[in-house]
Amino acid sequence: MRQIVLDTETTGLEVSLGHRVIEIGCVELRNRRPTGENFHHYVHPEDKQIDPGAEAVHGISLKFLADKPKFKELAQPLWDYLAGSELVIHNAAFDIGFLDEEFRRAGVGTKLLDVCTVIDTVTMARRLHPGQKVNLDALCKRYAVDASRREHHGALLDAGLLADVYLVMTGGQSALMLDDSSRSSSVRRSRFVDLLGVPADLPLVVVVATDDEVAAHQDRLKTIEKKSGGKLIWGGELH
């Protein structure tokens, strides 16, 4: 499965007022693992000024963008990169709205939702943590993702942080891989993709029930079956 964790920075908050995308950051995941095949570009906003409030958030100035490509120069390679993937976006309506408008300006007549599926991690986080803050900083703190480099918002930085948050939020154990060399041992060793700062080769002890514990468990199941009138629905055959 190919997923793209995506973020943008813009000249302002309202696409309806002509604000433009000025940074695009994408992190590629295949089967829930980062591939390193990322897409990142700063974008010249042409004739649009950057709102002071927006610049205070992301720290990107028009002077910095003076020699950067315009979106129309990036439209085709970006479209080819995104098409057919599952997009993972924090507050997806915002980024999709801006990108659809940029693609329209560049002459692309198709919308992203026609060629991609989208997961909105804001919606996901609100469902998992009702009544709690679900901005990226709060989620990084909740899931122990290191956001210490985040002095300003940045599309590629934020996409990377969101990728870490998303992987943990949806089952961080997917980053766990067992070392084949230890499969015959009663103690298996694990190594984590650098997701939570867990030390590599952290021992993972597999605790196996003793014969006495298995017998006690089976006796307990027999008691439950008897008291339920034979309606035990879990436990399989009793031995």
PLY file of the C-alpha trace (Angstrom):
ply
format ascii 1.0
element vertex 239
property float x
property float y
property float z
element edge 238
property int vertex1
property int vertex2
end_header
0.00 0.00 0.00
1.38 3.41 -0.99
0.55 6.34 1.26
1.69 9.95 1.02
1.76 12.02 4.19
1.31 15.58 2.93
1.50 19.11 4.27
1.59 22.58 2.74
2.45 26.09 3.82
0.59 29.00 2.26
0.60 32.79 1.97
-2.58 32.95 4.08
-5.52 30.96 5.30
-8.16 31.62 2.63
-7.90 30.00 -0.77
-11.00 32.00 -1.76
-8.99 35.22 -1.32
-6.35 34.05 -3.79
-3.79 32.82 -1.28
-1.16 30.49 -2.70
0.86 27.43 -1.75
4.48 28.32 -0.98
5.79 24.99 0.33
4.86 21.37 -0.35
6.17 18.51 1.76
5.36 14.85 1.12
6.64 11.73 2.89
6.10 8.41 1.14
5.12 5.27 3.06
4.92 1.83 1.50
3.31 -0.83 3.64
3.59 1.61 6.54
7.32 2.10 6.20
9.05 5.33 5.12
10.82 4.86 1.78
12.82 8.09 1.67
11.21 8.85 -1.70
9.85 12.20 -0.56
8.69 15.25 -2.50
9.63 18.69 -1.21
9.62 22.08 -2.89
9.29 25.72 -1.97
7.03 27.56 -4.41
7.06 31.17 -5.64
3.57 32.68 -5.08
3.80 34.89 -8.20
1.91 38.13 -7.45
0.56 37.20 -4.01
2.00 38.72 -0.85
2.50 36.67 2.30
0.29 37.66 5.22
2.39 38.76 8.22
0.51 36.33 10.45
1.28 33.44 8.11
4.94 34.38 7.85
5.18 34.46 11.65
3.97 30.84 11.70
6.14 29.33 8.97
8.97 31.86 8.70
8.98 31.85 4.88
9.55 35.24 3.25
9.09 36.50 -0.29
12.82 37.21 -0.40
13.55 33.57 0.34
11.11 32.47 -2.40
12.50 34.84 -5.05
14.34 32.11 -6.98
11.95 29.27 -6.31
9.83 27.64 -9.07
6.22 28.60 -9.67
3.58 25.95 -9.04
2.89 25.45 -12.75
6.48 24.22 -13.12
5.91 21.60 -10.41
2.33 20.65 -11.24
2.99 17.64 -13.47
5.69 15.95 -11.38
3.64 16.55 -8.22
0.48 15.17 -9.85
2.35 12.09 -11.05
3.78 11.60 -7.55
0.41 11.86 -5.80
-1.93 10.13 -8.25
-3.19 6.75 -7.11
-1.95 7.07 -3.54
-3.73 7.33 -0.21
-3.10 10.81 1.18
-2.66 11.26 4.93
-3.27 14.91 5.83
-3.91 16.83 9.04
-7.01 18.94 8.35
-7.27 17.61 4.83
-9.87 20.07 3.54
-7.39 22.93 3.90
-4.52 21.37 1.94
-6.75 19.69 -0.66
-8.57 22.97 -1.28
-5.32 24.83 -1.88
-3.79 22.13 -4.05
-6.91 21.72 -6.18
-6.89 25.46 -6.85
-3.17 25.42 -7.69
-3.66 22.50 -10.07
-6.62 24.32 -11.66
-4.46 27.39 -12.24
-1.84 25.14 -13.81
-4.39 23.70 -16.25
-5.16 20.39 -14.52
-8.90 19.80 -14.85
-9.12 16.90 -12.39
-9.39 17.14 -8.61
-7.19 15.19 -6.23
-10.12 13.28 -4.77
-10.75 11.84 -8.22
-7.34 10.13 -8.24
-6.52 9.71 -4.53
-8.19 8.61 -1.33
-7.70 10.75 1.77
-7.30 10.08 5.48
-7.85 13.18 7.64
-5.85 12.72 10.83
-7.75 15.55 12.56
-10.98 13.58 12.18
-9.21 10.42 13.30
-7.67 12.10 16.36
-10.97 13.67 17.40
-12.61 10.27 17.29
-9.83 8.70 19.35
-9.46 11.57 21.82
-12.79 13.39 22.14
-12.57 16.76 23.87
-8.75 16.81 23.69
-6.45 19.03 21.64
-5.66 17.43 18.30
-3.21 19.88 16.75
0.10 18.38 15.63
2.05 19.63 18.65
-0.47 18.07 21.03
-0.45 14.75 19.16
3.35 14.66 19.09
3.34 15.10 22.86
0.63 12.49 23.36
2.42 9.88 21.23
5.98 10.74 22.36
7.08 11.92 18.91
10.06 14.27 19.15
8.99 17.68 17.79
11.87 19.65 19.33
13.05 20.86 15.89
9.70 22.51 15.21
10.52 26.16 15.88
8.37 27.10 12.87
5.84 25.16 10.85
7.43 23.59 7.79
5.72 21.38 5.23
8.33 18.62 5.03
9.11 18.71 8.76
5.42 18.60 9.66
4.73 15.81 7.15
7.50 13.78 8.78
6.11 14.38 12.26
2.61 13.55 11.08
3.89 10.31 9.53
5.31 9.30 12.92
2.11 10.28 14.73
-0.08 8.48 12.20
1.93 5.25 12.42
1.75 5.21 16.20
-1.88 6.33 16.30
-2.91 3.52 13.95
-0.77 0.81 15.52
2.87 1.68 16.05
3.74 -1.98 16.43
3.91 -2.09 12.64
7.37 -0.59 13.02
8.45 -3.65 15.01
10.42 -6.27 13.15
11.63 -9.52 14.71
15.23 -10.51 14.17
15.18 -13.85 12.31
18.37 -14.97 13.99
16.60 -15.16 17.34
13.37 -16.90 16.35
14.44 -20.18 17.98
15.12 -18.49 21.32
12.61 -18.01 24.11
13.75 -14.37 24.14
13.20 -12.61 20.84
14.89 -9.37 20.03
13.18 -6.51 18.28
14.33 -3.45 16.44
12.23 -0.36 15.89
12.22 2.05 13.00
13.24 5.33 14.66
9.70 6.18 15.63
9.54 6.60 19.38
13.23 6.73 20.25
13.09 3.15 21.49
16.61 1.60 21.67
17.46 -0.79 18.87
17.58 -4.48 19.78
15.32 -3.97 22.77
14.74 -7.44 24.30
11.18 -8.64 23.82
10.48 -11.45 26.27
7.86 -14.00 25.22
6.22 -15.42 28.36
4.86 -18.93 27.85
2.26 -20.43 30.21
3.38 -23.39 32.30
1.60 -26.76 32.14
-0.02 -26.04 35.51
-1.28 -22.64 34.30
-2.71 -24.20 31.12
-4.48 -26.87 33.22
-5.91 -24.24 35.58
-7.13 -22.25 32.59
-8.86 -25.29 31.10
-10.51 -26.08 34.46
-11.80 -22.52 34.60
-13.28 -22.82 31.10
-15.01 -26.06 32.08
-16.59 -24.32 35.08
-17.78 -21.45 32.90
-19.20 -23.89 30.35
-21.09 -25.79 33.06
-22.55 -22.65 34.67
-23.57 -21.24 31.29
-25.42 -24.39 30.31
-23.00 -25.23 27.55
-23.09 -21.73 26.04
-19.37 -21.06 26.20
-18.51 -19.18 23.03
-14.79 -18.70 23.56
-12.03 -21.11 24.31
-12.30 -23.71 21.59
-12.32 -27.37 22.45
-11.61 -28.24 26.07
-8.87 -30.78 26.63
0 1
1 2
2 3
3 4
4 5
5 6
6 7
7 8
8 9
9 10
10 11
11 12
12 13
13 14
14 15
15 16
16 17
17 18
18 19
19 20
20 21
21 22
22 23
23 24
24 25
25 26
26 27
27 28
28 29
29 30
30 31
31 32
32 33
33 34
34 35
35 36
36 37
37 38
38 39
39 40
40 41
41 42
42 43
43 44
44 45
45 46
46 47
47 48
48 49
49 50
50 51
51 52
52 53
53 54
54 55
55 56
56 57
57 58
58 59
59 60
60 61
61 62
62 63
63 64
64 65
65 66
66 67
67 68
68 69
69 70
70 71
71 72
72 73
73 74
74 75
75 76
76 77
77 78
78 79
79 80
80 81
81 82
82 83
83 84
84 85
85 86
86 87
87 88
88 89
89 90
90 91
91 92
92 93
93 94
94 95
95 96
96 97
97 98
98 99
99 100
100 101
101 102
102 103
103 104
104 105
105 106
106 107
107 108
108 109
109 110
110 111
111 112
112 113
113 114
114 115
115 116
116 117
117 118
118 119
119 120
120 121
121 122
122 123
123 124
124 125
125 126
126 127
127 128
128 129
129 130
130 131
131 132
132 133
133 134
134 135
135 136
136 137
137 138
138 139
139 140
140 141
141 142
142 143
143 144
144 145
145 146
146 147
147 148
148 149
149 150
150 151
151 152
152 153
153 154
154 155
155 156
156 157
157 158
158 159
159 160
160 161
161 162
162 163
163 164
164 165
165 166
166 167
167 168
168 169
169 170
170 171
171 172
172 173
173 174
174 175
175 176
176 177
177 178
178 179
179 180
180 181
181 182
182 183
183 184
184 185
185 186
186 187
187 188
188 189
189 190
190 191
191 192
192 193
193 194
194 195
195 196
196 197
197 198
198 199
199 200
200 201
201 202
202 203
203 204
204 205
205 206
206 207
207 208
208 209
209 210
210 211
211 212
212 213
213 214
214 215
215 216
216 217
217 218
218 219
219 220
220 221
221 222
222 223
223 224
224 225
225 226
226 227
227 228
228 229
229 230
230 231
231 232
232 233
233 234
234 235
235 236
236 237
237 238
